[in-house]
Amino acid sequence: MKFYRGDLNCQVAKTHHKKPVILYWGCLLLIVISFTNSFGQTEEVFHTDSILTVHLQEVILIKSRMPEDYQKQAKPLAFIDDYLEKSHKVCMVKRGAYAWEPMVNSMTSERLSITIDGMRIFPACTDKMDPITSYVDVSNLQHAKITSGQEGAEIGSAIGGGIDLQLDKSGFENKGWQTSFESGFEANNMQRILGSEINYSDKMSYVDADIIYRKADNYAAGGGEEVAFSQFEKYNLSANGGIKINKNESVSASFIYDEARNVGYPALPMDVSLARGIIGSAEYQNQRLLGLDDFTSKIYFNTITHIMDDSQRPDVPIRMDMPGWSDTYGFINKANLKTDKHSLLLKWDGFYNRSLAEMTMYPNNSNEPPMFMLTWPDVHTLNTGIYLEDELQLNDGQLKLSGRLAFQDNRVADEFGLNSLRIFYPNMEASQTRLLKSISVRYRKSLGNFEVSTGLSFGDRAPSVSEGFGFYLFNSFDNHDYIGNPEMQNEQSYEANGKLSWKKGKANFTLSGNYFHMPNYIIGEVAQDLSTMTIGAAGVKIYTNLDHATQYNATLESNFEIASHLSCDAALSYHRGFDHEGRNLPFISPLAYSASLQYAQKSFTAAFQLSGAGDQVNFNPEFGEDKTAAYTVFSLNMGKNFTFGNRNLIYAKVGVENIFDTWYSTFTDWANIPRMGRNVYATLTYNIN
Amino acid sequence: MKTIKFYTLTILIAVLFTACSESNDDPIVIDENPLAAFNLLSSFEANNHTVEVYSKQNQYTIGYNELFFRIKDNGTDSYISDASLTMTPMMHMEMMSHSCPKSTISNTKEASVYKGFSIFQMPGNATEYWELGLEYSFGGQTYNLAERIEVKAPADGKKRVNVFTGADENRYVLAMMPMKPEVAVNDFSAMLFKMENMMTFPVAEGYTIEIDPRMPGMGNHSSPNNQNLTFDASNNMYKGKLSLTMTGYWKINLKVKDASGALLKGEDVTEENEASSLYFEMEF
């Protein structure tokens, strides 16, 4: 057994898998499809900065309403996490097979603003087991918009960037009824996926409803090792609809119910018995209001319940319950204003969040009473801000100016929790306010075959609930208990970024990079004199503002159309991050690369992909990291459309991931848990128009 | 017109205020037992009096006991005010007898209620028992009584008093003051007495009581920002701060040092030594 980090981490057991049979069927399917047709295009990441002028963002298409779109998906019923990971800006921290945590520019969720349709949602788990991307599914989403650095400020104060997941809506289009059934199967962890959706739309109204269900057993790492506690089960329901009042005005509403049960986290000492998200919104739109375009006013709420559970673990030092709750209420008002040279976006938004989490531990001596603490002391966060953006058409290029100014108040509403924190901070006030700022300028210009864009920005962020108010939150990676620090300054970021593209004929090269200088960088530092709470923990860390930290990254991407149906692309990226003393920051990507060859015809697609990384040379041992070894994995997929009846379609897709069943772990794998070994998958979608 | 309004208002306010103060002047008649909220532990019949002993606790407990007394004249069926009392608890053991640390008995706001405390070091049993001796005088006369009382271990079995022989060969009694522990920085106090002889337990002054709270059920987890107990001459108590990071069972490990800083009793808690020989316990 290659990895075994005691009972706190993953537990691996060798089992004999039913894989040969599945492999056989998978291969057979592949052969059948490749014989019926000949190779294709699976570009999923669209770099739209050329469409959206001076924006530097990526849009990842998730929902495929058109057959061509469907064909572009390597794995149509994959998790949203897989889709996000296609972006070179995004990496996913993995604690198991479910609920990966997105990072943008090698920065995790507290440095990002992540929204669903612009709505702020905050996870309810103190251990980051439920990033908000886990409360939606691909069935709900149209696309994901990934912004870098202060461009993320459009949806909320951020340092590293933003991810906005756009809900899929039919819109006021005359499409009539559309029904589809989806099914998928993944052989490695026996994941069964069933989904269905029904949509109706005409010029005056639309209704969309969908449901998706997934259930998976433990996955096997390369070489066949079963990764215990990596199972999951989840279902997601969503509905949305809209009515047009007149030519310009419309109202719409959306609702999502997401529930996951029995989710294993092999990298963590606990699993999850329930993670439930209820997300709702109502919106009014007016295409022309008082001279403004596309005026949108939206109110929303969401409530997250997250119950951690260790009852399945065979031996734990102490049994515990760790439930958490997060409720958010918010609003968004935005409008555009366009003149000859200016294109303005005006936005006023706000939210109110309550985050509460508790821990009850049951002593091994049953005569002793249970031990209780509030790990998130019912923190009420009120945030409201304005965002302004202007795109100017200059004679020789475009200039984008944007800024956000937000007011944030954090209040510890629970007396018990406040008294708990006052053990560490005797003079702590129940409430604190902060002003959050963001300003950026970006310039883009075309020079023959070249296109240059460059930007400078400044922004800051408030500490997250865990960073500011967490109470003995155990981090199983560095094996430390973390204490929040309400006395911290805002973390700041001075950012410079640039992008240089060269395009000629069918070849395209892009070099882009970001540089972040971050004064008051927030990180946990060891407090030598503090006693650990978690049994077996190595120490206690307190969140602190470092003098500063530095992060930079560079990405080289290229694509080339070899023939009319054949194209290839490749990317190489390098990230680096260190603090004022030169210590490496955790979760910084080593040299990483990917390449793919795609063939796309009208009804047939195929793609061969490889991805990998070099040795993680710059790791942070204080965070539990070690030199994760280099790896390369290969995957292959093929898809085919069958048309029958009037306009009815069947899409079939099969693929193999990690073809050579390589045992590997990456810098984003929590406590070095291994990734999935060879995985044969197949999806079948039946679409009735 | 305005002046008239002003005067009317002033008069109105004045009337209102006098009305309020008048009603407050009414004597508050309470014929209820002022100790109704407490538990009656003993009711001794002697000298044609009934002497009642009350406490917040429902028993005489080893450790600190705050006791309230009332003396009823059985003849007039009324409670006697402004008497002076002294108490002498005695432990009658098979081979010897001894007393325990105790306070003088003082008057309270209620003229017929008196209070003091007693710190019992040990519980009684069938052959060894505590006897509460009371001497009280009023109207120029002095009366005595001595009755057997049941001193028991606390219901939760938690240790709140330590009797130990210090490195200076003196015997000491160290008692924790009652408190309601919370997940917070708690005010924490204790009393320390030196046993001069079987009957005399003067307050030990100027010592230091070092505290190290631990949770044995959580791998001996400790808490930060505790303050050792130092002597407060105003009430003869040792006072400090006790941080408790969660509910549950806590062992407060203790070390007692004399005024010169010399260790009298107690050990450091280390990896090898899980607890001090001197400790208090609490559970919440």
Interface residues (C-beta under 8 A of the other chain):
Chain A: P317 I318 M359 M361 P363 N364 N365 E368 P369 P370 M371 F372 M373 L374 F416 N419 S420 R422 I423 F424 P426 F471 Y472 D529 L530 S531 T532 M533 I535 G536
Chain B: E182 V183 A184 V185 M215 G217 M218 G219 N220 H221 S222 S223 P224 N225 S243 L244 T245 M246 T247 G248 Y249 E283 F284
